[in-house]
Amino acid sequence: MLQRVRTMVALTDCRWNEVVPIPADQLRAGRAPSPSLLLTRPFGWLWTGQAISEVGSGVSALAMPLLALTLLGASAVQVALLPTLAGAAVLVAAPIGGLLTDRLNHRQLLLACDGARLLLVLSVPVTAAAGALTMVHLYLVSAAIAALTVIFGIAHHSFFPRLVPARQLTAANSRMATTESLARVAGPAIGGALVAAAGASRALLVDVATFGASLLCVWRIRSTPHPTPTEPLERSATIASTLWDGFTIIRRDAVLARLVASTIVGMGALAMSGAVTVLFFTRDLHLSAGAVGVTFATAEVAGVGAALLTPVLAQHLGSARLLLLTGAAAPAGYLVLLAEPGPSALVTAAPAAVFMAAWAARFVTIDVLQYTYRQRICPPTHLGRLNACVRTMLGLATTLGALAGGACAQTMGARASLVLATTLMCLAPLPLLASPLWRRRELLDSHSDSESLRCNSSTSNLQPATAAEPTTPPTGGRLPCL
């Protein structure tokens, strides 16, 4: 009788906090129902808040530099310092975010980040109206918001896997990626219209409102117990130990280690190309600002399409096969060799637009798959440290890639820099091709032959799972309803 109860709990789904049993015959046939994630109330609130906040952040990304240029008369170097300081803040804040995520309640941490970002953005139009706004103020606000955003992101990706069934994590990550891509298209467009209509300072009030909406949505989520290890987390934990714990988790899973290595190389190549893309379009191809904007929008639309299609393709092809197929998009960067200035902006920009769209689709697909894999195999009590470690390594790769792209463009030209970035991008899939993944259909299939992680009290106690002690319920990783 007790075994039947355990099985019934494991084979359930969440619909508006209601437990709905899944018929056993559908499970055996692989036809378990897949209810809409919108009908999972906690995830619906979190997703709605994230979508609104992403659009507001897109508005601020445009309004902040314009405010510095128009109101404060900042130079090009001063404006360039805004994203530079923000990037440095991300590298510092990522390990702190991992430490806080695994120590504090996820929901409360998300609320604190939203509230702090709301007050920081609000301080800019308030001080501007009082005539007291300075570049130092903008630098501090930009860096603080970037730090809080990365902490929010780490806590967010560690929290929502507890709000949806494990088998729907791919669909959940797909929806998150879709809203992020849509926000990158809509945010700057809305921001430009608002700045033109009301000014850069007042446009920031939209971002204030979106942070307020995100805060309200997270507040509406029913409080869930924070996952705790068998012993309390060490209070003496440091930033260095947080990163080392995350690295230990990566090192102990062969598939995860190769996946992270491939992503790091790819992000470095993407940053290398991103640092010179606008320069190549304007100086080498003589494209107008409008044509450049359309080219970038095309890439983001491709990202939206990839986010929507990833769950479908993963279901039909298998997540491991789909991950390997993304490598086919890497050589598209060599299309820049065909791009030449011409009388038609459409013909001139077409090769570059195709390569940018292919890379955008590739990275969105990889993001969805790798987030899902990390969330499925990592113990909930260590997910924050794992996400922080990966985020820090990707941040370093992005910084170094951007510096390398600028240096190459300075010495060899923007086109040569893009070719080198493409060559590096083609090397990114090699760690995956050298793994057993090419013989597998699903990523988690390969994990069954690697060391499954089991959490006791610290990463030093993460041990291979034994056959006598299964670590996952039949749904594939954790109880679907919390």
C-alpha positions in Angstrom: 0.0 0.0 0.0 2.8 2.4 0.9 4.5 1.7 -2.4 1.3 2.5 -4.3 1.0 5.8 -2.5 4.6 6.7 -3.4 4.1 5.8 -7.0 0.9 7.9 -7.1 2.7 10.9 -5.7 5.5 10.6 -8.2 3.2 10.2 -11.2 1.2 13.4 -10.8 1.1 16.7 -12.5 0.3 20.3 -11.4 -2.6 22.2 -12.7 -3.5 25.3 -10.7 -2.0 23.6 -7.6 -4.3 20.6 -8.2 -2.9 17.1 -8.2 -3.9 15.2 -11.4 -2.9 11.5 -11.7 -1.4 10.5 -15.0 -2.8 7.2 -16.4 -0.3 4.4 -16.2 -1.1 3.1 -19.8 -0.3 6.6 -21.2 3.0 6.6 -19.3 3.9 3.1 -20.6 3.1 4.2 -24.2 5.0 7.5 -23.8 1.8 9.5 -24.3 1.6 11.2 -20.9 -0.5 14.4 -21.2 1.4 17.7 -21.4 -0.8 20.4 -19.8 -0.2 24.0 -20.7 2.4 25.6 -18.5 0.1 28.6 -18.4 -2.2 26.4 -16.3 0.5 25.9 -13.7 -0.3 29.0 -11.6 3.1 29.5 -9.9 5.1 29.2 -13.2 2.5 31.4 -14.9 3.1 34.2 -12.4 6.9 33.9 -12.6 6.9 33.8 -16.4 4.6 36.8 -16.7 6.7 38.8 -14.4 9.9 37.9 -16.2 8.4 38.8 -19.6 7.2 42.2 -18.4 10.6 42.9 -16.7 12.6 41.9 -19.8 10.7 44.5 -21.9 11.4 47.2 -19.4 15.1 46.3 -19.2 15.2 46.7 -23.0 13.7 50.2 -22.7 16.4 51.1 -20.1 19.2 49.6 -22.2 18.4 52.3 -24.8 17.2 55.1 -22.5 20.3 55.1 -20.2 22.9 55.9 -22.9 20.6 58.4 -24.6 20.0 60.1 -21.2 23.8 60.4 -20.7 24.3 61.8 -24.2 21.3 64.3 -24.3 21.0 65.5 -20.7 24.6 65.2 -19.4 26.5 65.7 -22.7 28.6 62.6 -22.1 31.5 61.7 -24.5 31.6 58.4 -26.4 34.1 57.0 -23.8 31.9 58.0 -20.9 28.9 56.2 -22.6 31.0 53.2 -23.3 31.8 52.9 -19.6 28.2 52.1 -18.8 28.2 48.6 -20.3 31.8 48.1 -19.3 31.1 48.6 -15.6 27.9 46.6 -15.9 29.9 43.7 -17.3 32.4 43.9 -14.5 29.6 44.0 -11.9 28.2 40.7 -13.4 31.5 38.9 -12.9 31.6 40.0 -9.3 28.0 39.4 -8.5 27.6 35.9 -10.1 29.4 33.9 -7.4 27.6 36.1 -4.7 24.3 35.2 -6.4 25.1 31.5 -6.2 26.0 31.8 -2.5 22.8 33.7 -1.7 20.6 31.4 -3.9 21.6 28.2 -2.1 21.4 29.9 1.4 18.2 32.0 1.2 14.7 31.4 0.2 14.4 31.8 -3.6 11.1 33.6 -3.6 12.3 36.2 -1.0 15.5 36.7 -2.9 13.7 37.4 -6.1 11.4 39.9 -4.3 14.4 41.7 -2.8 16.2 42.0 -6.2 13.0 43.3 -7.9 12.4 45.9 -5.1 16.1 47.1 -5.2 16.1 47.4 -9.0 12.8 49.4 -8.9 14.3 51.9 -6.4 17.6 52.2 -8.3 15.9 52.9 -11.7 13.5 55.3 -10.0 16.4 57.3 -8.6 17.5 58.3 -12.1 14.4 60.2 -13.3 13.9 61.7 -9.8 17.5 63.1 -9.6 17.2 64.2 -13.3 14.0 66.2 -12.4 15.8 67.8 -9.5 18.8 68.7 -11.7 21.2 66.6 -9.6 21.9 63.7 -12.0 25.6 63.0 -12.7 27.5 60.4 -14.7 28.8 58.9 -11.4 25.1 58.3 -10.5 24.5 56.6 -13.8 27.6 54.4 -13.4 26.6 53.3 -9.9 23.0 52.6 -11.0 24.0 50.7 -14.1 26.5 48.5 -12.2 24.1 47.8 -9.3 21.3 46.9 -11.6 23.5 44.6 -13.6 24.7 42.9 -10.4 21.1 42.5 -9.1 20.0 41.2 -12.5 22.5 38.4 -12.5 21.6 37.5 -9.0 18.0 37.5 -9.9 18.7 35.3 -13.0 20.6 32.7 -10.9 17.8 32.5 -8.3 15.2 32.5 -11.0 16.7 29.5 -12.9 17.1 27.7 -9.6 13.6 28.4 -8.5 11.3 27.7 -11.4 12.3 24.0 -11.8 10.4 23.5 -8.5 7.3 25.0 -10.0 6.8 22.7 -13.0 7.0 18.9 -13.6 10.4 17.7 -14.4 9.3 16.4 -17.8 8.2 19.9 -18.8 11.5 21.7 -18.0 12.4 21.9 -21.7 9.1 23.6 -22.5 9.5 25.9 -19.5 13.0 27.0 -20.6 11.7 27.4 -24.1 9.0 29.9 -22.9 11.6 31.8 -20.9 13.9 32.0 -23.9 11.0 33.1 -26.2 10.2 36.0 -24.0 13.8 37.0 -23.7 14.2 37.1 -27.5 10.9 39.0 -28.0 12.0 41.5 -25.4 15.3 42.1 -27.2 13.2 43.0 -30.3 10.4 44.9 -28.6 12.3 46.6 -25.8 14.5 48.9 -27.8 11.7 49.7 -30.3 9.4 50.7 -27.4 12.2 52.5 -25.8 13.0 54.5 -28.9 9.3 55.5 -29.3 9.1 56.5 -25.6 12.3 58.5 -25.7 11.1 60.4 -28.8 7.7 61.1 -27.2 8.5 61.8 -23.6 12.3 62.0 -23.2 14.9 59.6 -22.0 14.3 60.4 -18.3 10.5 59.7 -18.4 11.0 56.6 -20.5 12.8 55.0 -17.5 9.5 55.2 -15.6 8.3 52.4 -17.8 11.2 50.2 -16.5 10.2 51.2 -12.9 6.6 50.0 -13.6 7.8 46.7 -15.1 9.9 45.9 -12.0 6.9 46.7 -9.9 4.8 44.3 -12.0 7.5 41.6 -11.7 7.6 42.1 -8.0 3.8 41.7 -7.8 3.9 38.5 -9.9 6.6 36.9 -7.7 4.7 37.9 -4.6 1.6 36.1 -5.9 3.5 32.8 -6.1 2.6 30.6 -3.2 5.5 30.3 -0.9 7.3 27.0 -1.2 9.8 25.5 1.2 13.4 26.1 0.4 15.3 22.9 -0.4 17.8 22.1 2.4 20.5 19.6 2.6 20.7 17.0 5.4 23.0 19.5 7.3 22.9 23.3 7.3 24.9 25.1 4.7 28.3 26.2 6.0 28.1 29.8 7.1 31.8 30.2 6.4 31.2 29.6 2.7 33.1 32.1 0.6 32.9 33.3 -3.0 35.9 31.1 -3.9 34.3 28.0 -2.3 31.0 28.7 -4.1 32.8 28.7 -7.5 34.7 25.6 -6.5 31.6 23.8 -5.5 30.0 24.6 -8.8 33.1 23.6 -10.7 33.2 20.3 -8.7 29.6 19.5 -9.9 30.6 20.2 -13.5 33.7 18.1 -13.2 31.9 15.1 -11.9 29.4 14.9 -14.7 31.1 14.1 -18.0 28.3 15.3 -20.2 27.9 18.5 -18.3 31.6 19.2 -18.4 31.6 18.9 -22.2 28.5 20.9 -22.6 29.9 23.8 -20.5 33.2 23.7 -22.4 31.4 23.9 -25.7 29.2 26.7 -24.5 32.2 28.7 -23.2 34.1 28.4 -26.6 30.9 29.4 -28.4 30.2 32.4 -26.2 33.8 33.6 -26.7 33.3 33.4 -30.5 29.9 35.1 -30.3 31.3 38.0 -28.2 34.3 38.3 -30.6 31.9 38.7 -33.6 29.5 40.9 -31.7 32.3 43.4 -30.8 32.9 44.1 -34.5 29.5 43.4 -36.2 28.2 46.9 -36.2 31.6 48.2 -37.4 31.6 45.7 -40.3 28.1 46.6 -41.3 28.7 50.4 -41.3 32.3 50.8 -42.5 32.8 47.8 -44.7 29.3 47.3 -46.1 28.2 50.9 -45.9 24.8 49.9 -44.5 22.5 52.6 -43.0 21.4 52.5 -39.4 18.0 51.3 -40.5 19.4 48.3 -42.4 21.6 47.4 -39.5 18.6 47.5 -37.2 16.6 45.2 -39.5 19.5 42.8 -39.7 19.7 42.5 -35.9 15.9 42.2 -35.7 16.1 39.3 -38.1 18.5 37.5 -35.8 16.2 38.0 -32.8 13.2 36.7 -34.8 15.2 33.6 -35.6 15.9 33.3 -31.9 12.2 33.4 -31.1 11.5 30.7 -33.7 14.3 28.5 -32.3 12.9 28.9 -28.7 9.4 27.9 -29.9 10.7 24.9 -31.9 13.2 23.5 -29.5 10.7 21.4 -27.4 9.1 20.0 -30.5 12.4 19.1 -32.1 13.8 17.7 -28.9 10.7 15.5 -28.6 11.0 14.1 -32.2 14.8 14.0 -32.7 16.0 13.7 -29.1 17.7 16.3 -27.1 21.2 14.9 -27.6 20.8 14.7 -31.4 19.4 18.2 -31.5 22.3 19.5 -29.5 24.8 18.0 -31.9 22.8 19.4 -34.9 23.3 22.9 -33.7 26.9 22.7 -34.7 25.8 22.8 -38.3 25.0 26.5 -37.9 28.5 27.5 -37.0 30.0 27.7 -40.5 27.3 30.2 -41.5 29.7 32.9 -40.3 31.8 32.4 -43.4 29.0 34.0 -45.4 30.6 37.3 -44.5 33.2 36.5 -47.1 30.4 36.9 -49.7 29.1 40.2 -48.4 30.1 43.2 -50.4 28.8 46.8 -50.7 26.3 47.3 -53.4 23.5 49.5 -54.6 20.8 47.3 -52.9 20.9 47.2 -49.1 18.9 44.0 -49.1 21.4 42.2 -51.3 24.3 43.6 -49.3 23.0 42.6 -45.9 21.5 39.2 -46.9 24.7 37.1 -46.2 25.3 38.8 -42.9 21.6 38.5 -41.9 21.6 34.7 -42.6 24.7 34.2 -40.5 23.4 36.2 -37.6 20.0 34.4 -37.7 21.7 31.0 -37.8 23.9 31.8 -34.8 21.0 33.3 -32.9 18.9 30.1 -33.4 21.9 28.0 -32.4 22.5 29.7 -29.1 18.9 29.9 -28.1 18.5 26.2 -28.8 21.7 25.4 -26.8 20.5 27.6 -23.9 17.2 25.8 -23.6 18.8 22.3 -23.7 21.7 23.1 -21.3 19.5 24.9 -18.8 17.2 21.9 -18.8 20.0 19.4 -18.4 21.5 21.3 -15.4 18.2 21.6 -13.7 17.5 17.9 -14.2 20.8 16.4 -12.9 21.9 18.9 -10.2 20.6 18.6 -6.6 18.3 21.6 -5.9 20.4 22.6 -2.9 23.5 23.1 -5.2 21.8 24.5 -8.3 22.6 28.1 -7.3 26.3 27.4 -7.1 26.3 25.5 -10.4 24.5 28.3 -12.2 26.8 30.9 -10.6 29.9 29.0 -11.7 28.7 28.6 -15.3 27.6 32.3 -15.4 31.0 33.4 -14.2 32.9 31.4 -16.7 30.6 32.6 -19.6 31.1 36.1 -18.4 34.9 35.8 -18.6 34.6 34.2 -22.0 32.4 37.0 -23.2 34.8 39.7 -21.9 37.9 38.1 -23.4 36.1 37.4 -26.7 35.0 41.0 -27.0 38.5 42.3 -26.3 40.0 39.8 -28.8 37.5 40.9 -31.4 38.3 44.5 -31.0 42.1 43.8 -31.1 41.7 41.7 -34.3 39.6 44.3 -36.0 42.1 47.0 -35.1 45.0 45.0 -36.7 43.4 43.0 -39.4 40.0 44.5 -40.1 36.5 43.7 -39.1 36.0 41.0 -41.8 39.1 39.1 -40.8 37.9 39.3 -37.1 34.5 37.8 -38.1 36.3 35.0 -40.0 38.4 34.1 -37.0 35.3 34.2 -34.8 33.6 31.8 -37.1 36.6 29.4 -37.1 36.5 29.5 -33.3 32.7 28.8 -33.4 33.3 25.8 -35.6 35.6 24.4 -32.9 32.9 24.8 -30.2 31.0 21.5 -30.9 34.2 19.4 -30.7 33.9 18.6 -27.0 30.4 17.3 -27.7 31.4 15.3 -30.7 34.2 13.7 -28.6 31.7 12.5 -26.1 29.2 9.5 -26.2 26.4 11.9 -27.1 26.6 11.1 -30.8 25.4 7.6 -29.9 22.6 8.8 -27.8 19.1 10.1 -28.4 18.6 12.0 -25.1 21.0 13.9 -22.9 19.8 12.1 -19.8 20.4 8.7 -21.4 24.2 9.5 -21.3 23.8 10.6 -17.8 22.7 7.2 -16.8 26.2 5.9 -17.5 28.0 8.8 -15.8 28.1 9.7 -12.1 24.7 10.7 -10.9 25.0 13.4 -8.2 23.5 12.9 -4.8 23.4 15.8 -2.3 24.2 15.2 1.4 25.5 18.4 3.0 28.2 19.8 0.7 29.8 19.1 -2.7 32.4 17.0 -0.9 29.5 14.6 -0.2 28.2 14.4 -3.7 28.6 10.7 -4.5 27.8 8.4 -7.3 24.3 7.0 -7.0 24.1 3.3 -6.4 21.6 0.9 -7.9 20.2 0.1 -4.5 19.5 3.8 -3.8 17.7 5.4 -6.7 18.0 9.1 -6.7 15.1 10.0 -9.0 11.4 9.3 -9.0 9.8 7.8 -12.1 9.0 11.3 -13.5 12.7 11.9 -14.1 14.3 14.0 -11.4 12.1 15.3 -8.6 8.5 15.3 -7.4 6.5 17.3 -9.9 4.3 19.1 -7.3 5.9 21.2 -4.5 
